[in-house]
Amino acid sequence: MRIGVPAYRFDYYTNLRTIVNKLPDVAYVPVRDLYGFLRGAALRVNRVVGKPLIPTFNLNNQFEDFDLNKVDLLHFSNGISYGKIPWISSFETILPRFENLVTRHQGSQAQPLVLDNLSKRGLEALCGSACKQIIAWSRCAANIQKNLLNNLPPIYTQPILEKMVVLAPPQEVIRALPQERQYSTANPICFLMVGAAFFRKGGRETFEVFEKLAAEGLPIHLILVSSLRLEPYAAQETEADVAWAKGIIASQPAWLEYYEDLPNAQVLALADSADVGLLPTWADTYGLSVIEMQAGACPVITTDIRAIPEMNDPRVGWMINVPKNALGEALYTTPEERENLHAAILGGLEQTIREIVANPAVIAIKGEAAAEKIKLEHSPENYAEALRQIYQKALSAR
């Protein structure tokens, strides 16, 4: 069986985690298409002019190879195909993943649905006979997809709903039992935070809390892996905010250990050695770092947005309750909402860390439960078998 994956995204992290080489007896083949070519050309123009002159978001999520690739099936991450080769797509939020649709669920109320020609074409592709299955990473993503479909003409709703399944990403258990140890000022509780989008992941709140609690003498230490990427999304940080974070890092506080970037294997090694993970995030479609840390018997402090409650709960970690809408998206679209969200994360994180320091024995209890949850709900073997059945069903229906 030959499974095609877009060449320019073949080694993207999400593809490596959920698609490529998940079945050892399947040949995963890089395939090229018109939109991949256009995207590459747009990126070259943008680099020459020094700014994002040509948008690439919608180009990322479309595929048209005029049926020239010799594969049995195409498997996309958040993408759709216009050709006749059978295809399936795994998605984190919504399909088709176009700019006017992917942000519709944000805010306290869903935005009015506007179907332009591109959206209609994408929906028609999802309804078409070549589309065999769409795979939601989470129940949350499935609910967002259903919310979209419920606001569409009936000609789209049922054909797409019938193709949707939920299949959580796989994760191997790294350590089944945590290493219990005694904590002190000399041996502080080690917290791990990973994510290029530092401010969206709750980095400002994390720095503010650690500065405060370390000054009080609490035995805490933070390992941060982040490029401090600037994004005009959710937290809406500025260059001044990034400079503030870099200033703290440059001062080399005793409570902080910083890495700009590390290979995933080294990040997993850190998760194996850390005591508590951190993802007090403003906005995440899923939060793969949560299950990666849990796989090392490292319980995680998270917010309760989007799909994260499907991975984390008070039995296996700690949850910070934040303002959010009915679909689980945190509220951050207005200045007032952003201030409220910042305050909720800041207060929740400080309270949680104080509770952990007061009763560190809970780390091992939650860590063991987290690793067991990974074993039961993210088994690579079960994931591979489910994917095999999806592939076989898709090909038998040709």
N, C-alpha and C positions, 0 to 999 in steps of 0.2 A: 504494500500500500504506500503510495506517494502522496504526502500531504504538503501543499504549498503554503508558504508563509512569506509575506512581502519582504523582499531582500533588504530594503533600507531599514527595516524594523526587526530583522531576523534575530539579532542579539540584544534587542531591547529587554530591559529587566522584566517587564510584565510578560513578554513572550517566553523568556527563559523560565519564568516561575510557573507558567500555566499551560504552555503549549509545546515548545520545542523539546524533543527527546523524552517526553513523558511516557511514550510507549516505545520500548527498546527495539521492537520488531517492525517499527514503522520508519520509513525514510522521510525525514522532514527536509524539504527542498526550498531554497531561496527562489522566489519568483519576482519578476519585474513587470511593471505596468506603466500606463500613461501617467497616473497621478503621482507615482513615485518619481518619475522623470520631472514632472512639473514642480514637485516639491523641491527636488534637488536644485533645479534652475532658480527657483525663488530664493532659496537659501543663499545661493552664490551671489545673486543680485543684492540681497540684504547685507551680505558681508562687505560688498564693494561700497555701497552707499553708507554703511555704518549704522543703519537703523532698520527696523522691520517694515520696509516699504511695501512689500508684497505679503499679505497674510497667508499662513500655511495651515491653520487649524483644520479647515474643512478638507484640504488636500490630504491631510494625514489619515482621514477616515473614509476614503473612497478608493475603489480599485476597479480598473478596467484594463484588461490585458488582451481584449479582442479574442479570447479563448486560444491564445497561442502557447501558453504554458502547458506542458505535458505532465499533468498531475491528475490524481484521482479525485482529490478534494482540496479545497482551500480552507484554511483556518485563520481567522483574523482576531485581533485584539481591538475591540471597539470599532471595527471597520465593516463596510458593506461592499458588495460586488455587483456590477451591472452586467456581468457576462453570464454564459450558460454553464460554465463549470460548476458542479455542486459546491456549496460553501456553507460554513457555519461561522458564528462569531461569538466570542466571549466578551462580556462587557461589564464595566464597573458602575455605570450610571444609567445610560440610555442609548438606544439605537433608533434612528440614525444619529450619530454623535456630531451634530452640526451646531454652530454657535447660537443660532436662534432657538434651539431646542434644549441644549444641555444646561442652560442657566435658568430655564423656565421655573424650576422647582425651588429656586432660591427666594428668600424673603418670607415675610409672614403670610403672604397670599400668593398663589401661583399666578404668574404673569399671563396676560391674554395670549392665546395660541394663534400664531400667524403662520400659515402654511404657504411658503413661497414655492417656486418651481423646483428648487433644489430639494426641499423637504419632501415634496410630493414624489419626486423621483426616487429618493431614498426609501420612502415608505413602500412604494411600489416594488422596489427591489426586495424588501423584506417579505412582502406578500408573495413574491414570485416563486415559481417552482424550483429554481436553482438554490434558493435559501432553504436549507434543511433543518437548521436548529439555531436558536440563539440561547446562549448560556449566561445567565446572570451569576455574578460572583457571590451575590448575597440576596437574602430576602428583601433587604432594603432596596437594592437595585431593581429587583422584580416589581416592587411596589411603585417605584418611580416610573418604570416602563408602563405599568398598568394605568397609572394616573394619566400619562400622556395618551394612551390608547383610548381611555374612557372619554377623552375630549376630542376624539377624531371621528370622522364619518364611519359608519359601520363597515364599509367595504375594507377598511384597514384593520379593524379591531380583532375580530375572531381569527383571521388567518395568521396574524402575528402571535396572538396569545397562545394558539395551539402549538407553536414552535418553541415556546419558552420553557426552560428548565432552570433550576438553581443548582449550582455546583461550586462549593467553596474551594479556594486554592489549596493545593497540597502543601504539607510541611512535615519533614522528618523530625522525630524527637531527637534532640542533641544530648540532653541529659534528663533522665527520668526523675532523679532526686536531687534537690539542692544541697550544696555544701553548707551545713550549719556551722556557724562560727560566732565567736563573741565580738561584739562591736565596742569600740572605744574611740577616743580622739586619735590615737595612733593607728587604729584599724577602723576607719569610718565606714558607714553604710555607703555602698557604691551604687550610684544611679547612672543609667545609660540613656542618652537621647540621640537619635539618629534621624537625619533628614536634611536635604539641601535647603528646603524652604523653611528656614529657621523661624521666622515670625509666624507663618501660617501654622506651624507645628506647635506653637506655644512657647517659643524661645524667649520672648521678652518676659513673660510671666515667670518662666523657669529661672532666668538670671536674677530677676528681682527677688524671688523667694529665697534662692540660695545665698544671695548677698546678705539678706536679712538674717536668715537662720544661722549661717556660718559665723556672722558677727556676734551672735548670741552664744557661740561655742558648741552648737549641736554637731555631733559626729557625722557629717555628711560630705560626700565627694561626688562630683558630677563629671562624667565622661561625655563629651559632646563630639559628634561627627557631623559636620555641616559645612557647606560652602557659603552659607549665609546668602543664598540666592535671593535677589530682589524680585518680587512678583507683584503685579497690580491686582491682587486677588485676595479676598477675605480680609486679612489684617491691614492691607493697603499701606504697608511700610514704605518709607522714603529712604533716600541715600543717607539722610541724617540719622535714621534709625540704625542702619547698617554700620555707620561710623561709631555710633554709641556702643553697639555690640563688639565691634573690633577693638574699641578702647578698653573694654573690660577684659577681653582676651589678652590684649597686649600688656595689661598690668599684671598678668600671671598670678591671679589669686590662688591661694593654696587649695581652695575647694574645687578648682577647675582643671581638667585635662582635656586639651582640645586637639582635634584632627580635622583638617579641611576636607579630606577625602580618604577613603580606605576601600580596598577590594571587599566584595561581599563576604568572602571567606574570613577575613579579619574582623569584619563587623560581627559575624556569627560567633567568632571566638570571644569577642568582647561580651556578647550576650551570654555566653557560657560562664564567664567569670563575674559578671555584674550581679548585684543583689536585687535591684529593682529597675524596671524599664520605665521610660517616660514617653507618653504621647498625649500631652494636654492640648490637643489640636483644635484649631478653629474650623478647619475644613479638610476632610479626607474622604475619598470615595470608599476606601476599604481599610487601609492601615496594615500593610503586610509586615511592617516592623513589629507589630503587636504579636502576631503568631510566631515570628522568628525569635523574639525574646522569650515568649512562653515556652518554646521548644527547648530552651536551655534551663527550664525550671525557674525562669526569672519572671516573677509576677510584674504586672504593668499598671501604672497609673494613667488613666485615659479620661477624656471627656466622654459623654454618652451620646455622640452624634452618629448619624448615618449607620453604617454596618457594624460599628465597633461594639455595640451591645451584643451582637451575635458571637463575638469572640471573647469579650471581657465581661465580667460580672463580679459582684462582691465576694463570691466564693473563691474566685481564682485571681482577683486583683482588686483594684480600687477604681471607682467611677466618680467623676466630677459632673454633677448635674448642671447643665447650662441651658439658657433660653434657646429654643429650637421650634421649628414648625412641625406640622403633622407628618411630614415625610422624613423627619429626623435631621434636617439640615439646620445647623446653627444659624442664628439670626445675626447678620453682620452687614446688611446692605445700607444702613444709615449710620451716621456718626453716633447717634444715641445707642443704637443696637451694638455697635462695636465697643462702646464704653462699657455697656452692661456685660457684654461677653468677656471683655478683659477682666472686669471686676470679679465675675463668677469663677473664671479660671484661676485668677490670682488667689482668691480666698480659699477655693477648694483645694488647690495644690498645697498651700501653706498648712491648712488644717490636716491634710492627709499625711504630709511628711512629719508633722509633729506627732501624729498618732503612731506612725511607724517607728519613730525614734523612741517613743514611750513604751512600745511593745514590739521589739524587733523579732520576737519568736514567730510572729504572724507571717514573716517573709517566707520561711521554709514551708509553713502550712499551705499558704497560697501557691507557692512555687510548685510544690508537688501536684496540687490539684490542677494547675495550669498545664503542666506537662501531660497529665492524664487526659485532659480535654483535647489537647493537640492530637494525641494518639487516637482518640475515639472519633474526632470530627474532621481531621485533616490528613488521614492516612494516605500516603502516596500510592499504596497498592489499591485502595478503594477508588481513589481518584482515577488511576490509570484504567481500571476496569470500567468505570462509568464512561470515560472518554472513548474506550474501545467500542462500547455498545453504541455510543452516539455516532461514531465514524461508520460502523457497520450498518446501522439503521439508515444513515444518510446515503450510503452507496447502494443499499438494497432497494431504495426508493427511486432510483434513477429511471 
